[in-house]
Amino acid sequence: MAALLRVGGCSLAGRYIRGFEPAQSITCVYKQFFMFTFRGLYARALLSHTSGMRALWLTILGLAISASTVAWAQPALTFRDCPTCPEMVVLPAGSFVMGAPASEEEDAPEEFRGWSVPQVPVTFRQPFSMGRFEVTRGEFRAFVEASGYMPVSSCRVLTAGGIWADRHGASWDKPGFEQTDEDPVICVSAEDALAYTRWLSQLTGRRYRLPSESEWEYGARAGSPEQRYWGDASPCAFANVADASLAAESDATRMVERYFACVDGYPRSAPVGSFAANAFGLHDMLGNVWEWTGDCWKEDLVGVPRDGAYRPIQDNPFSCIRRAARGGGWSSPPALIRAAQRFGAVTRSASINTGFRVAREGGVD
């Protein structure tokens, strides 16, 4: 099956292209919000990509500098396997260190401490693909309508008093607050997410699945060793998190440590892609909604496969009482918005701050 291909921000005029080789010969120029520090000054750049050659112009400074002085974000190679399939980003083979150093883990809330250690070196020897965005409500709707699948019919919600409680009747299409079809689907269990990936696999003939924890963290870090892929920049430019507006709404101004001192513009979920992508071209890897992974839950990283594979026992929703979720959500405090942060949720549970994104074997056909 031919896939609709995009290189970076350049649409290839709706043409269908098979494989990597034709794409490498295409010349395109595109604008990308590319932030980096140059002598303490943030600059917006115009990036030109021509058959693999890169040039950079600082639109603020009016200077040309060598590409070697910048940590380059690679233009994203994206595709869809079908018109209603999620847009996918091809992630390159590579290595990273999974988990948090002890100094970072000490700052985690006590009830979460110890879950992101020890650090583990992981190497991916082959490229793989991951959803550019979290699966949207519209994409999940297409699955439900086509398959007749019945998702869970109750959902954990945040009450006016700031207490989490299960609410029967709350569901992916009735979460208790307004969403568009471009918002991430929420109120879905890990079983629901796995059912969606099985449907995609049958529809396309390719193996879709939930990412392993190591795949997820590799995608979230995108080469950054920092707690968050945006470094010291304002989190509200990069993620939908527990911000000042949520604090005011919750009348929780005395709990300052639970909120970021900025405003992201969304008191609940945000349409996917509303915030800047990381260096791999993935959006909302931190914040917006927690994301189910395919790994069964274990309260530390001992025994994580060093090749990026799932931990043993996966894909069968009845084999895991709990599964690992990653990334934090719109209600998450600063301590939980970290690339290494992990959480174990009951496989059959659903929440208004939890969704998922998909992974897929290989890249573009």
Number of C-alpha atoms within 10 A of each C-alpha: 11 14 19 20 26 24 20 19 16 17 13 16 8 9 11 13 18 15 14 13 9 9 16 12 11 13 15 15 13 13 13 14 12 17 17 17 10 12 6 7 10 15 17 16 20 17 18 18 20 14 12 11 9 12 14 16 17 16 12 11 13 9 9 11 12 10 12 7 8 13 12 13 14 14 18 20 23 24 26 18 21 15 9 13 18 23 22 28 28 23 25 19 11 13 16 18 20 26 26 24 15 14 8 17 21 13 11 18 11 9 7 18 18 19 21 25 20 17 17 19 15 20 19 19 12 13 13 20 25 28 26 27 25 29 25 21 21 17 19 24 15 14 19 16 10 10 12 9 13 10 17 19 15 21 26 21 21 17 12 10 9 11 9 13 12 15 17 12 13 20 22 26 18 16 21 15 9 10 19 14 15 18 23 30 32 28 26 27 26 29 20 23 26 22 21 23 22 17 20 23 15 11 12 13 11 15 15 21 24 28 28 21 27 29 24 26 24 25 25 27 25 20 18 18 16 15 19 20 22 20 11 9 13 14 24 20 16 23 28 30 33 29 26 21 18 22 20 10 11 13 13 15 14 8 9 12 11 19 21 22 17 15 18 24 16 19 18 19 25 24 21 20 18 19 19 18 22 23 22 22 25 22 23 28 31 29 31 32 32 30 29 31 29 28 24 25 22 17 15 16 20 13 11 21 16 16 15 22 18 21 17 11 13 17 20 10 21 12 12 19 13 20 22 24 27 29 26 31 27 26 25 23 18 19 19 23 25 25 28 30 25 28 21 19 20 16 22 17 19 28 26 28 27 28 30 27 26 28 25 21 16 16 21 23 12
